[in-house]
Amino acid sequence: METQQTLEWGEAQNIVLSQDLVDTAKQQLLFLAEVDRNRCLYDGPVLLRANYRYKYCWLPLLAKHAESPVTEDPLVVPFDCEWIWHCHRLNPVRYRTDCMELYGRILDDWNVLSSIQGTSQEETKKIWETMYPSEPYELDLNNDSLQDFDENFMGAPESTTKYNLSSAVKRQTTFFYQVSRPHWSDDTFLEGAVARYKGFLHLIKRNRERSISRFCVPTYDIDLIWHSHQLHPASYCEDLMAIMGQVLEHDDTDSDRTKGQKLDVGFSETTKQWEETFGSRYWKAGAMHMGRPPSPLNVDKYKIDAMHNSSAPSNKNQNLMQIPQKMLVEVMLEIVDVRGLPSTNKGKLVVSFKKKQEDTFFNIKKQVSISSQSEGKQVAVFQCESSGELVFELIFRPSFNFRLVRPAKILGKTSINLEDLQNVASKLPVEDWLDLTSAVNWSKPISIRIGFSLTPPVPAPYELHMVSTPPFIGSYFSFLLPRKFQQIKNWTNIVDEAGNVIISIQTRNLTTEKTKINNINKEVIGRTASGETHVLAELKGTMWSMLNSDWMLQIKKTSDEDKHVFELTGARKVIIFPGRKLEFETRYYGNEEGNCFMTAVEFSPKDPNGKAVALMDLAYGFLEVKEEWLLLPAILSAFVLSNFPDFSNQE
């Protein structure tokens, strides 16, 4: 069986694709990120205007260029038109039909460049303005006049596609969220995705050869490469005709993942066929559905004033603390099978696993059952540091007997070194038999078959705790908590996950000349590991000045008088919101008593819709900081907000 599966995989990898889909995927990710920065293209009048320009301007220009090049230089597609063109091509059968009916040929991307490639647009702009003198080449997406656009009043210069492009766009608006984490642009990860895409095409080919009707559902790494292939429409059609004799449809109309529905059933059947055909797991770490995207922030009034500030963040105060950077991987594993078991009474087999070394992000022991037809799969998904070993124990648990209580028995142990697997496992899932070592001499060795996959390593967030005696008893949220505020006068230690003190901080009231002259009556001081003391923050009127005025923390009112946000301004623009926002909204955090979470969100030209850079749990003194430049400002902000409700309640 394994020989046949190896042959099937080899045949799949012999599929010829005429484009460099790794490069196309990387370009696609950059383009989708740019579209996501301009979310007005997802809906509303701007989308309608882009549709109009695509259908009545870009497609005719592209057709003219395909028939006889209108310029020696490549055409550069306008950004808004490129987005509609992108979504149109993701229905390859309809796109081909539209092109053939309207222009007699497939309008391909040959000699056309993306709007984000930084190439001069002057020649294309001249041609556009000659053909469409009343329509600008570049659409100003921030122009309020676009809100008044109505395609019905523009008329129809010529016949065009009747495909509902607005619906096609809306179906693609959540795709970027699923493929936006850092590992998606890793070459090795994408190379593995291309190999898995070939395997996916091979399954569909086999189904057609056997007249099997099956809705094959891709994982997101496969889907990204499938999209990338479709963005070369002529090559896609030629390749698919050569592979399976017809152009493969790409059905994105169904998004219901509820158990028993079309997507769920299709994915289960695809998983089963993949594993039977190739003898490896279909799931892939970092490539599975991440759930719904987080809710967007309504922040226009807070982000506009500092968007021009693009200076690099200062690291001159980072030497006050020494926190080593760790690397993080996402791991998926499944215990597929076991062999060589001694004869035993009836019972249950489970496998426990843990990190052999201390791990900041994975410090518990987990258990998974062995996959079976009757009980189904149990796939473990977790994050851990990228180094060290995973140790596995095969455990036999006897069936329950009222008369006889027998303890569980460890049948054997084995381990996997994460560093040894990374070059292979980040490309494709690994599956192998591992022999167990045991104190008991069985007649033959026991082995377990483990399916294993992990993402390429990425920088891990910094996880810190604020530890003081007595504990925090006053905070910005004190009006929600049955606690009486009391100024904390002793030192608060900032410790990492290993319990190392990285800095200690304390507040003190001032009654000196400094208070009279500069209106400063409170300070936050810090004591480093070497024993040096530094002034880290000063309360100046209604604003906290931090790190020699590198950062300023001040309160801002929202339209809701019961809520505040805090503006942290320095080399970067950060707004601190009550609650868990953006990616922190979609992650589970144990005890949320008192709703004392706050999220720090950075706004910049690169992330105009906000990037979650830190989470603060003011009730329990926990911080998760994703960026090194924010470490000290985030610590000071959390400390101030935890201990100064008078500052938090300022008008």
Stockholm file with secondary structure:
# STOCKHOLM 1.0

chainA/1-651         METQQTLEWGEAQNIVLSQDLVDTAKQQLLFLAEVDRNRCLYDGPVLLRANYRYKYCWLPLLAKHAESPVTEDPLVVPFDCEWIWHCHRLNPVRYRTDCMELYGRILDDWNVLSSIQGTSQEETKKIWETMYPSEPYELDLNNDSLQDFDENFMGAPESTTKYNLSSAVKRQTTFFYQVSRPHWSDDTFLEGAVARYKGFLHLIKRNRERSISRFCVPTYDIDLIWHSHQLHPASYCEDLMAIMGQVLEHDDTDSDRTKGQKLDVGFSETTKQWEETFGSRYWKAGAMHMGRPPSPLNVDKYKIDAMHNSSAPSNKNQNLMQIPQKMLVEVMLEIVDVRGLPSTNKGKLVVSFKKKQEDTFFNIKKQVSISSQSEGKQVAVFQCESSGELVFELIFRPSFNFRLVRPAKILGKTSINLEDLQNVASKLPVEDWLDLTSAVNWSKPISIRIGFSLTPPVPAPYELHMVSTPPFIGSYFSFLLPRKFQQIKNWTNIVDEAGNVIISIQTRNLTTEKTKINNINKEVIGRTASGETHVLAELKGTMWSMLNSDWMLQIKKTSDEDKHVFELTGARKVIIFPGRKLEFETRYYGNEEGNCFMTAVEFSPKDPNGKAVALMDLAYGFLEVKEEWLLLPAILSAFVLSNFPDFSNQE
#=GR chainA/1-651 SS CHHHHHHHHHHHHTCCCSSCHHHHHHHHHHHHHHHHHCGGGGSHHHHHHHHHHIIIIIHHHHHHHHHSCSCSSCEECCHHHHHHHHHHHTSHHHHHHHHHHHHSSCCCCTTEECTTSCCCCHHHHHHHHHHCTTSCSSCCTTCGGGGGCCGGGTCCSSCCCCSCHHHHHHHHTTHHHHTCSGGGGCHHHHHHHHHHHHHHHHHHHHHHHTTCCCCCCCCHHHHHHHHHHHTSHHHHHHHHHHHHSSCCCCCCCCCCCCTTSHHHHHHHHHHHHHHHHHSSCSCCTTCSCCCSCCCCCCCHHHHGGGTTCCCCCCCTTGGGCCCCCCEEEEEEEEEEEEECCCCCCSEEEEEEEEESSCCSSCCSCEEEECCBTTTBCCCEEEEEESSSEEEEEEEEEECCCSSCCCCCEEEEEEEEEHHHHHHHHTTSCEEEEEECBCSSCCSSCCEEEEEEEECCCEECCEEEEEECSSCCCCCTTGGGSSCCCCCCCSCEEEEETTCCEEEEEEEEECCSHHHHHHCEEEEEEEECTTSCEEEEEEEETTEEEETTTTEEEEEEECSSTTCEEEEEESSSEEEEEESCCGGGTTSCCSCCGGGCEEEEEEECSSCTTCEEEEEEETTTTEEEECCGGGHHHHHHHHHHHHHCHHHHTCC
#=GC SS_cons         CHHHHHHHHHHHHTCCCSSCHHHHHHHHHHHHHHHHHCGGGGSHHHHHHHHHHIIIIIHHHHHHHHHSCSCSSCEECCHHHHHHHHHHHTSHHHHHHHHHHHHSSCCCCTTEECTTSCCCCHHHHHHHHHHCTTSCSSCCTTCGGGGGCCGGGTCCSSCCCCSCHHHHHHHHTTHHHHTCSGGGGCHHHHHHHHHHHHHHHHHHHHHHHTTCCCCCCCCHHHHHHHHHHHTSHHHHHHHHHHHHSSCCCCCCCCCCCCTTSHHHHHHHHHHHHHHHHHSSCSCCTTCSCCCSCCCCCCCHHHHGGGTTCCCCCCCTTGGGCCCCCCEEEEEEEEEEEEECCCCCCSEEEEEEEEESSCCSSCCSCEEEECCBTTTBCCCEEEEEESSSEEEEEEEEEECCCSSCCCCCEEEEEEEEEHHHHHHHHTTSCEEEEEECBCSSCCSSCCEEEEEEEECCCEECCEEEEEECSSCCCCCTTGGGSSCCCCCCCSCEEEEETTCCEEEEEEEEECCSHHHHHHCEEEEEEEECTTSCEEEEEEEETTEEEETTTTEEEEEEECSSTTCEEEEEESSSEEEEEESCCGGGTTSCCSCCGGGCEEEEEEECSSCTTCEEEEEEETTTTEEEECCGGGHHHHHHHHHHHHHCHHHHTCC
//
